[in-house]
Amino acid sequence: MKIEAICFDMDGTLIRYPDSVRYLCSLNGNSKSLEGIEKLESDGIISWIDADYKKSRLIKGLSVEEVEDNFKRNIKIIQNLDRVSMYLREREIKQVLITAGPIQVAEILSTQFSFNGVYGSLYEVQARKFTGRIISHLGSENKLSCLREFCLNNNIALDHCVAIGDGESDIGIFEKCGRSIAINYSDAIKGKATEQIITDDLSDIISILEYWLSE
């Protein structure tokens, strides 16, 4: 198989905990209010997207600088992302980060690990502070649109892409890419990817990629 790009999800895939929105809410001192929204979501009263809009109000007034300065100290990243990133660069395989989480968090991760592209939900910022509003939410369907845009800009065919994710919002990308890996996956995507693994070490995907590249 020819692999030209790897599409990574962020929350639950590359960021193990807390997820990006929870990180912002906690940083702004609103963990308790966050729990109430998450309860509504888990009980099926509101959708995960509606929950994100409610959660966004809890980060009003939080500065972008505070988010950047506290990232490494508060965010647990999956082991050996740096090793996998180097492996891909050595083989000239592009890396794109596509998440429904806040673009402001995705950009920090993207810069740290030198991704070739990054897409995320646009949370409104004015005077370097979050306003509590989401301008545009990436949702599930728009993740595939972002990958299509990245592929078009880089002259890459979708069937030469490998998608890596953990949740229901990744199913659309799984279906259109040449191959896919569900990692630390939710029940909603069991059997939806070409391969599925449970691991705290991202370098476990290298053997899978090596096998596909040798086909």
Secondary structure as GFF3:
##gff-version 3
##sequence-region A 1 215
A	DSSP	beta_strand	5	8	.	.	.	ID=ss1
A	DSSP	beta_strand	15	17	.	.	.	ID=ss2
A	DSSP	alpha_helix	20	27	.	.	.	ID=ss3
A	DSSP	alpha_helix	31	42	.	.	.	ID=ss4
A	DSSP	alpha_helix	48	56	.	.	.	ID=ss5
A	DSSP	three_ten_helix	57	59	.	.	.	ID=ss6
A	DSSP	alpha_helix	64	74	.	.	.	ID=ss7
A	DSSP	beta_strand	76	77	.	.	.	ID=ss8
A	DSSP	alpha_helix	81	90	.	.	.	ID=ss9
A	DSSP	beta_strand	94	102	.	.	.	ID=ss10
A	DSSP	alpha_helix	103	113	.	.	.	ID=ss11
A	DSSP	beta_strand	117	126	.	.	.	ID=ss12
A	DSSP	beta_strand	129	136	.	.	.	ID=ss13
A	DSSP	alpha_helix	141	153	.	.	.	ID=ss14
A	DSSP	three_ten_helix	158	160	.	.	.	ID=ss15
A	DSSP	beta_strand	161	165	.	.	.	ID=ss16
A	DSSP	three_ten_helix	168	170	.	.	.	ID=ss17
A	DSSP	alpha_helix	171	176	.	.	.	ID=ss18
A	DSSP	beta_strand	179	183	.	.	.	ID=ss19
A	DSSP	three_ten_helix	187	189	.	.	.	ID=ss20
A	DSSP	beta_strand	195	197	.	.	.	ID=ss21
A	DSSP	three_ten_helix	202	204	.	.	.	ID=ss22
A	DSSP	alpha_helix	205	214	.	.	.	ID=ss23
###
